[in-house]
Amino acid sequence: MSNVNVYRGFTFIAIGGALFGYVIGITGNVVTTGALVCDPNKMDGMQVGGFWDIGYDLCYELSDLAKGWVSSLNIIAATLSSLICFRYADKLGRKREALVGAVLYFIGATLAALGPNLFLILLGLSIYGLGIGFAMHAAPTYIAEISPPSIRGSLVSAKEAIIVCGICAGFGVGAALAGAGLSWRWIMSVGSVLAVVMFLGILTIPRSPRWLVLRAAQEGRDDTTLVGTQVDRYVKEARESLQFFRRGVSEQQVESELQSLLHDARSSVGTAPTQWSDAFNYPKPLIIGCGLVTLQQVTGQPSVLYFATNIFKDAGFSNTAALASFGVGFVKLIATLTTVWQIDKFGRRPLLIIGTSVMLAALVAVGVAFLNRECAKPVPIDQCEQNDVSLPFGWAIVSVVALAMYTAGYQIGFGPISWLMISEVFPLNVRGAALSIAAVVNFSMNVAVTTVQPTLLSAITPSGVFFTYAVLCVVSILFVVGIVPET
């Protein structure tokens, strides 16, 4: 059997993940001084603009809290669109969800890149975020439902690798164009191009065969022979979808898999219509899923990536902060690819424990390193200008290596495995609703952590933030050991 069409479907649907990762990578180079935020020491013909002021020579003065909100806008919007998916995902289907996501990505990226005032820029970031919610809800389910069992775990986890590729691309473009004034608008416009590729590519692949048989079972709930005009259309399309994704397999094998899917779908659906609230009938899987995605956020990884460039500036890498961020992103990618390659060999639970333990050690190391920051001027470190902060050479190396280890640990554990486990622990009939619940929890926690991080960095210092995340890593290890099973 050839899996070429499975990989094709994976590629186009996973571009939505790359676009999610891309905005994570570029946020630190957009919502920073010298780009969207004014640098009072280097205006270069730029003017301070207000919320409604129109012009392309404007930058904006934002407080720490405002920077957090701007950085969180796309995640706030993603939370809202996840709520829409929560209600309508199983009716829309995975393919339509992804198409809606691609359209929203395009509109949002284009508006943010071309918007002449702050209001339109923020509106563009918000619309882009709506696309994240649709695309990231569709991707893990669609990939799991088109993949044969032999590669399902690797492909669902590989979606995380695509997100990391997007993060690396965002860091890389930011490093290449750092300090180039309005370059952040060009950085945003890249998202528009990728969104077009995603939309056109998804048009060429069929709907998920598992979703189609689920719809057939739901339509034929009162007909034990599963016949009827609409039911027949769903079954016929599911057969064609399986033939597409099981290229080179005999018709008998396709038919056998189709009948197995129909049997599973009918058993899963039962005789009563499935409601979104049915996901709460499976409390332990729900606790596992929501617990993993909550701990995934509160241990700091996504928010650290959003503010990586600013964190490295706080460490004294004023002129090379974007390049250091790219290096961390590259390590994150290597760790992700390694995990995807080994996940079916080592299992989900051991990798979660190993990855979180690596994060814990790295956070303690980087927290200690940041205790040794120095100011070039005779003022307390908390009053020192960002460009005057530095670390002794040895501690600077420790901070970079530790942050790289931190991202690697996340990619060994929480990054690829959390969503894979959610797609595996719930039965088919409530999987869409369960993923929606998990997505809402995930994005809500992301918003909370990302929004408060700039304020926390000022209030309790970077070291205090990293030590807080380290304590939450200990909580995460206890949660995995005590509650999370192997699947």
C-alpha positions as CSV (number, residue, x, y, z in Angstrom):
1,M,0.0,0.0,0.0
2,S,1.2,3.5,-0.9
3,N,0.7,6.2,1.7
4,V,1.5,9.0,-0.8
5,N,-2.0,10.5,-0.7
6,V,-2.1,10.3,3.1
7,Y,1.1,12.4,3.2
8,R,-0.4,14.7,0.6
9,G,-3.5,15.2,2.8
10,F,-1.3,15.7,5.9
11,T,0.8,18.3,4.1
12,F,-2.0,20.6,3.1
13,I,-4.0,20.3,6.4
14,A,-0.8,20.8,8.4
15,I,0.0,24.2,6.7
16,G,-2.6,25.5,9.2
17,G,-0.2,24.4,11.9
18,A,2.7,26.1,10.2
19,L,0.7,29.4,10.0
20,F,0.0,29.0,13.8
21,G,3.7,28.5,14.5
22,Y,4.7,31.3,12.2
23,V,2.7,33.9,14.1
24,I,4.3,32.6,17.4
25,G,7.7,33.1,15.8
26,I,7.1,36.6,14.5
27,T,5.3,38.0,17.5
28,G,8.5,38.7,19.4
29,N,9.9,40.5,16.4
30,V,6.7,42.5,15.7
31,V,5.5,43.4,19.2
32,T,8.9,44.8,20.2
33,T,10.8,48.1,20.2
34,G,12.0,49.2,16.8
35,A,9.0,47.5,15.1
36,L,5.4,48.0,16.1
37,V,6.5,49.5,19.4
38,C,8.4,52.8,19.3
39,D,12.1,52.8,20.2
40,P,12.6,56.3,21.7
41,N,16.4,56.1,21.0
42,K,16.0,55.1,17.3
43,M,12.9,56.6,15.6
44,D,14.5,56.8,12.1
45,G,11.7,59.0,10.7
46,M,8.9,57.2,12.5
47,Q,6.2,59.0,14.4
48,V,4.3,58.0,17.5
49,G,0.8,57.1,16.5
50,G,-2.5,56.8,18.3
51,F,-5.2,54.1,18.0
52,W,-7.0,55.7,15.0
53,D,-4.1,57.7,13.4
54,I,-3.5,56.7,9.8
55,G,-0.1,56.3,8.2
56,Y,2.6,53.9,7.4
57,D,5.4,55.8,9.2
58,L,3.8,55.2,12.6
59,C,4.9,53.2,15.7
60,Y,3.1,52.9,18.9
61,E,3.8,53.3,22.6
62,L,2.5,50.2,24.5
63,S,2.7,49.4,28.2
64,D,3.8,45.9,29.3
65,L,0.2,44.9,29.8
66,A,-0.8,46.3,26.3
67,K,2.1,44.3,24.8
68,G,0.7,41.2,26.4
69,W,-2.8,41.8,25.1
70,V,-1.5,42.5,21.6
71,S,0.6,39.3,21.6
72,S,-2.4,37.4,22.9
73,L,-5.0,38.8,20.4
74,N,-4.7,35.9,17.9
75,I,-5.0,33.4,20.8
76,I,-8.0,35.2,22.2
77,A,-9.7,35.0,18.8
78,A,-8.6,31.3,18.4
79,T,-10.5,30.6,21.7
80,L,-13.6,32.2,20.3
81,S,-13.5,30.2,17.1
82,S,-12.8,27.1,19.1
83,L,-16.1,27.7,20.8
84,I,-17.8,27.8,17.3
85,C,-16.1,24.5,16.5
86,F,-17.3,23.2,19.8
87,R,-20.8,23.6,18.6
88,Y,-20.6,23.0,14.9
89,A,-17.5,20.9,14.2
90,D,-19.1,17.6,13.6
91,K,-21.6,19.2,11.2
92,L,-19.0,21.2,9.3
93,G,-16.5,18.3,8.9
94,R,-12.8,18.5,9.2
95,K,-12.2,19.6,5.6
96,R,-14.6,22.6,5.7
97,E,-13.2,23.7,9.0
98,A,-9.7,23.8,7.5
99,L,-11.0,25.7,4.5
100,V,-12.6,28.3,6.7
101,G,-9.3,28.5,8.6
102,A,-7.4,29.2,5.4
103,V,-9.7,32.0,4.4
104,L,-9.5,33.6,7.8
105,Y,-5.7,33.3,7.8
106,F,-5.5,35.1,4.4
107,I,-7.8,37.9,5.4
108,G,-6.1,38.4,8.8
109,A,-2.5,38.4,7.5
110,T,-3.3,40.7,4.6
111,L,-5.2,43.2,6.9
112,A,-2.4,43.2,9.5
113,A,0.3,43.7,6.9
114,L,-1.6,46.5,5.0
115,G,-3.6,48.2,7.8
116,P,-2.8,51.9,8.0
117,N,-3.7,52.3,11.6
118,L,-3.5,50.3,14.9
119,F,-7.1,49.4,14.9
120,L,-6.9,47.6,11.5
121,I,-3.6,46.0,12.5
122,L,-5.2,44.6,15.6
123,L,-8.3,43.5,13.7
124,G,-6.1,41.6,11.3
125,L,-4.3,39.8,14.1
126,S,-7.7,38.9,15.6
127,I,-9.1,37.5,12.3
128,Y,-5.9,35.6,11.9
129,G,-6.5,34.1,15.3
130,L,-10.0,33.0,14.3
131,G,-8.2,31.0,11.5
132,I,-6.0,29.4,14.1
133,G,-9.0,28.0,16.0
134,F,-10.6,26.4,13.0
135,A,-7.3,25.1,11.5
136,M,-6.0,23.7,14.7
137,H,-9.3,22.0,15.6
138,A,-9.5,20.3,12.2
139,A,-5.8,19.2,11.8
140,P,-5.3,16.5,14.5
141,T,-8.6,14.9,13.9
142,Y,-8.4,14.9,10.1
143,I,-4.8,13.5,10.2
144,A,-5.8,10.8,12.7
145,E,-8.8,9.8,10.6
146,I,-7.1,9.5,7.2
147,S,-4.0,7.7,8.5
148,P,-3.5,3.9,8.7
149,P,-2.7,2.6,12.2
150,S,1.0,2.0,11.3
151,I,1.8,5.7,10.9
152,R,-1.1,7.4,12.7
153,G,0.9,8.2,15.9
154,S,3.8,9.6,13.9
155,L,1.7,11.8,11.6
156,V,-0.5,13.3,14.4
157,S,2.7,14.1,16.2
158,A,4.4,15.3,13.1
159,K,1.8,18.1,13.0
160,E,3.7,19.5,15.9
161,A,6.8,19.4,13.8
162,I,5.0,21.5,11.2
163,I,4.1,24.0,13.9
164,V,7.7,24.2,14.9
165,C,8.8,24.7,11.3
166,G,6.5,27.7,11.3
167,I,8.0,29.0,14.5
168,C,11.5,28.6,13.0
169,A,10.4,30.3,9.9
170,G,9.0,33.2,12.0
171,F,12.2,33.5,14.0
172,G,14.3,33.2,10.9
173,V,12.5,35.9,9.0
174,G,12.5,38.1,12.1
175,A,16.3,37.6,12.5
176,A,16.9,38.4,8.8
177,L,14.8,41.6,8.9
178,A,15.4,42.7,12.5
179,G,15.7,46.5,12.9
180,A,14.6,47.2,9.4
181,G,11.7,49.6,10.4
182,L,8.5,48.6,8.6
183,S,9.8,45.1,7.8
184,W,7.3,43.7,10.2
185,R,4.6,44.4,7.6
186,W,6.5,42.2,5.1
187,I,6.9,39.6,7.7
188,M,3.1,39.5,8.3
189,S,2.4,39.3,4.5
190,V,4.1,35.9,4.2
191,G,1.1,34.4,6.0
192,S,-1.2,35.5,3.2
193,V,0.8,33.5,0.6
194,L,0.8,30.3,2.8
195,A,-2.9,30.7,3.4
196,V,-3.6,30.6,-0.4
197,V,-1.4,27.5,-0.8
198,M,-3.3,25.8,2.1
199,F,-6.7,26.7,0.6
200,L,-6.0,25.5,-2.9
201,G,-4.3,22.3,-1.6
202,I,-7.2,21.3,0.7
203,L,-9.6,21.7,-2.2
204,T,-7.8,18.7,-3.9
205,I,-8.2,16.2,-1.1
206,P,-11.4,14.4,0.0
207,R,-13.2,14.6,3.2
208,S,-12.2,12.3,6.1
209,P,-13.6,8.7,5.6
210,R,-14.2,8.4,9.3
211,W,-16.2,11.6,9.5
212,L,-18.2,10.5,6.4
213,V,-19.2,7.2,8.0
214,L,-20.0,8.9,11.3
215,R,-22.4,11.2,9.3
216,A,-23.8,8.1,7.6
217,A,-24.4,6.4,11.0
218,Q,-26.0,9.6,12.4
219,E,-28.3,10.0,9.4
220,G,-29.2,6.3,9.5
221,R,-29.6,6.0,13.2
222,D,-33.2,4.8,12.9
223,D,-32.4,2.5,9.9
224,T,-30.4,-0.6,10.9
225,T,-29.5,-1.3,7.3
226,L,-28.0,2.1,6.8
227,V,-29.8,2.8,3.6
228,G,-31.4,6.0,2.2
229,T,-30.5,8.7,-0.2
230,Q,-28.3,10.9,2.1
231,V,-26.8,7.8,3.9
232,D,-25.9,6.2,0.6
233,R,-24.1,9.4,-0.6
234,Y,-22.0,9.5,2.6
235,V,-21.1,5.8,2.3
236,K,-20.2,6.2,-1.4
237,E,-18.1,9.2,-0.6
238,A,-16.4,7.4,2.3
239,R,-15.5,4.5,0.0
240,E,-14.0,6.9,-2.6
241,S,-12.1,8.7,0.2
242,L,-10.6,5.4,1.4
243,Q,-9.7,4.5,-2.1
244,F,-7.8,7.8,-2.4
245,F,-6.0,7.4,0.9
246,R,-5.3,3.6,0.5
247,R,-3.7,3.8,-2.9
248,G,-2.6,0.4,-4.2
249,V,-4.9,-1.5,-1.9
250,S,-7.4,-4.0,-3.4
251,E,-11.2,-3.1,-3.5
252,Q,-11.8,-6.0,-1.1
253,Q,-9.5,-4.5,1.5
254,V,-11.0,-1.0,1.1
255,E,-14.5,-2.5,1.5
256,S,-13.4,-4.5,4.6
257,E,-12.0,-1.3,6.2
258,L,-15.2,0.6,5.2
259,Q,-17.4,-2.0,6.9
260,S,-15.3,-1.9,10.0
261,L,-15.6,1.9,10.1
262,L,-19.3,1.7,9.7
263,H,-19.6,-0.9,12.5
264,D,-17.5,1.3,14.8
265,A,-19.5,4.4,13.9
266,R,-22.9,2.7,14.5
267,S,-21.7,1.3,17.8
268,S,-20.3,4.7,18.8
269,V,-23.4,6.7,17.8
270,G,-26.0,4.3,19.3
271,T,-29.7,5.2,18.9
272,A,-29.8,8.7,20.4
273,P,-28.3,11.8,18.7
274,T,-24.9,12.8,20.0
275,Q,-24.7,16.1,21.9
276,W,-21.5,18.1,22.6
277,S,-22.2,17.6,26.3
278,D,-21.8,13.9,25.8
279,A,-18.0,14.4,26.1
280,F,-18.6,15.0,29.8
281,N,-19.8,11.4,30.1
282,Y,-16.1,10.4,29.9
283,P,-14.7,12.3,32.9
284,K,-11.3,10.5,33.1
285,P,-10.4,11.1,29.4
286,L,-11.6,14.7,29.8
287,I,-9.5,15.2,32.9
288,I,-6.5,13.8,31.1
289,G,-7.0,15.8,28.0
290,C,-7.8,19.2,29.7
291,G,-5.1,18.6,32.3
292,L,-2.4,18.0,29.7
293,V,-3.3,21.1,27.6
294,T,-3.5,23.2,30.7
295,L,-0.1,22.1,32.0
296,Q,1.3,22.5,28.4
297,Q,0.5,26.2,28.8
298,V,1.2,27.0,32.4
299,T,4.7,25.6,32.3
300,G,5.5,28.6,30.1
301,Q,6.7,27.2,26.8
302,P,4.3,29.0,24.3
303,S,4.5,32.4,26.1
304,V,8.3,32.1,26.3
305,L,8.4,31.6,22.5
306,Y,6.1,34.7,22.0
307,F,8.5,36.8,24.0
308,A,11.8,35.0,23.1
309,T,13.4,38.0,21.4
310,N,12.5,40.3,24.3
311,I,13.7,37.7,26.9
312,F,17.1,37.5,25.1
313,K,17.2,41.4,25.1
314,D,16.7,41.2,28.9
315,A,19.7,38.8,29.0
316,G,21.9,41.3,27.2
317,F,21.7,40.0,23.6
318,S,20.4,43.4,22.4
319,N,21.8,43.2,18.9
320,T,21.5,39.4,18.4
321,A,18.3,38.6,20.3
322,A,16.4,37.6,17.1
323,L,19.3,35.4,16.0
324,A,19.4,33.7,19.4
325,S,15.6,33.1,19.2
326,F,16.1,31.4,15.8
327,G,18.7,29.1,17.4
328,V,16.3,28.1,20.1
329,G,13.6,27.5,17.4
330,F,16.0,25.3,15.4
331,V,16.8,23.1,18.5
332,K,13.0,22.9,19.0
333,L,12.6,21.5,15.5
334,I,15.3,18.9,15.9
335,A,13.8,17.7,19.1
336,T,10.3,17.5,17.5
337,L,11.6,15.4,14.6
338,T,13.4,13.1,17.0
339,T,10.2,12.6,19.0
340,V,8.1,12.0,16.0
341,W,10.6,9.3,14.8
342,Q,10.6,7.6,18.2
343,I,7.1,8.1,19.6
344,D,5.7,4.7,18.7
345,K,8.8,3.0,20.0
346,F,9.0,4.6,23.5
347,G,5.3,5.3,24.1
348,R,3.5,8.4,25.1
349,R,3.7,8.4,28.9
350,P,7.5,7.9,29.2
351,L,8.2,10.7,26.8
352,L,5.9,13.0,28.7
353,I,7.9,12.3,31.9
354,I,11.3,12.6,30.3
355,G,10.4,15.8,28.4
356,T,8.9,17.5,31.5
357,S,12.0,16.6,33.6
358,V,14.3,18.1,31.0
359,M,12.1,21.3,31.1
360,L,12.4,21.4,34.9
361,A,16.2,21.2,34.9
362,A,16.5,23.8,32.1
363,L,14.2,26.3,33.9
364,V,16.2,26.1,37.1
365,A,19.4,26.7,35.1
366,V,18.1,29.7,33.2
367,G,16.5,31.1,36.3
368,V,19.9,31.0,38.1
369,A,21.6,32.5,35.0
370,F,19.2,35.5,35.0
371,L,20.0,36.2,38.6
372,N,23.5,37.3,37.4
373,R,22.4,40.1,35.0
374,E,24.4,43.3,35.2
375,C,23.7,46.9,34.2
376,A,26.3,49.0,32.3
377,K,25.1,52.0,34.3
378,P,25.2,52.5,38.1
379,V,21.4,51.9,38.6
380,P,19.5,48.9,40.0
381,I,18.9,46.1,37.4
382,D,15.2,46.6,37.5
383,Q,15.7,50.3,36.5
384,C,18.2,49.5,33.8
385,E,17.4,50.2,30.1
386,Q,17.1,47.0,28.1
387,N,20.1,47.9,25.8
388,D,22.3,48.4,28.9
389,V,21.6,44.9,30.4
390,S,24.2,42.2,30.0
391,L,25.1,38.8,31.4
392,P,28.7,37.6,32.1
393,F,29.9,35.5,29.1
394,G,29.6,32.2,31.0
395,W,26.1,32.9,32.2
396,A,25.0,34.1,28.8
397,I,26.0,30.8,27.3
398,V,24.1,29.0,30.1
399,S,21.0,31.0,29.4
400,V,21.0,30.2,25.7
401,V,21.8,26.5,26.2
402,A,19.2,26.2,29.0
403,L,16.4,27.8,26.9
404,A,17.3,25.5,24.0
405,M,17.0,22.5,26.4
406,Y,13.7,23.9,27.7
407,T,12.2,24.0,24.2
408,A,13.7,20.5,23.5
409,G,12.1,19.1,26.6
410,Y,8.7,20.5,25.6
411,Q,9.0,18.9,22.2
412,I,9.9,15.6,23.6
413,G,6.8,15.6,25.8
414,F,4.0,18.1,25.9
415,G,4.3,19.4,22.4
416,P,3.6,16.4,20.2
417,I,2.0,14.1,22.7
418,S,-0.8,16.1,24.4
419,W,-3.0,16.3,21.2
420,L,-2.1,12.8,20.1
421,M,-3.4,11.4,23.4
422,I,-6.6,13.5,23.2
423,S,-7.3,12.0,19.7
424,E,-6.8,8.5,21.1
425,V,-8.6,8.4,24.4
426,F,-12.0,9.5,23.3
427,P,-14.5,7.4,21.3
428,L,-15.3,8.6,17.7
429,N,-18.8,10.0,18.4
430,V,-17.5,12.6,21.0
431,R,-14.0,13.1,19.6
432,G,-14.9,16.4,17.9
433,A,-16.6,17.8,21.0
434,A,-13.7,16.6,23.2
435,L,-11.1,18.3,21.0
436,S,-13.1,21.5,21.0
437,I,-13.2,21.4,24.9
438,A,-9.5,20.8,25.0
439,A,-8.8,23.5,22.4
440,V,-10.9,26.1,24.4
441,V,-9.0,25.2,27.6
442,N,-5.7,25.3,25.8
443,F,-6.2,28.6,24.1
444,S,-7.7,30.2,27.3
445,M,-4.7,29.2,29.3
446,N,-2.4,30.4,26.5
447,V,-4.2,33.8,26.6
448,A,-3.9,34.0,30.4
449,V,-0.2,33.1,30.5
450,T,0.9,35.2,27.5
451,T,-1.1,38.3,28.6
452,V,0.4,38.4,32.1
453,Q,4.0,37.4,31.2
454,P,5.3,40.9,30.3
455,T,3.9,42.2,33.6
456,L,5.3,39.2,35.5
457,L,8.7,39.8,34.0
458,S,8.7,43.3,35.4
459,A,7.1,42.4,38.7
460,I,9.0,39.3,39.8
461,T,12.0,39.5,37.4
462,P,12.8,37.0,34.7
463,S,14.3,34.6,37.3
464,G,11.1,34.6,39.3
465,V,9.1,33.8,36.2
466,F,11.3,30.9,35.3
467,F,11.4,29.5,38.8
468,T,7.5,29.6,38.9
469,Y,7.4,27.6,35.7
470,A,9.8,25.1,37.2
471,V,7.5,24.5,40.1
472,L,4.6,23.9,37.7
473,C,6.8,21.4,35.9
474,V,7.0,19.4,39.1
475,V,3.2,19.5,39.3
476,S,3.1,18.3,35.7
477,I,5.3,15.3,36.4
478,L,3.1,14.3,39.4
479,F,0.0,14.6,37.1
480,V,1.5,12.4,34.4
481,V,2.8,9.8,36.9
482,G,-0.5,9.7,38.8
483,I,-3.2,10.0,36.2
484,V,-2.1,9.7,32.6
485,P,-2.1,6.1,31.2
486,E,-0.3,4.7,28.2
487,T,-2.5,4.5,25.1
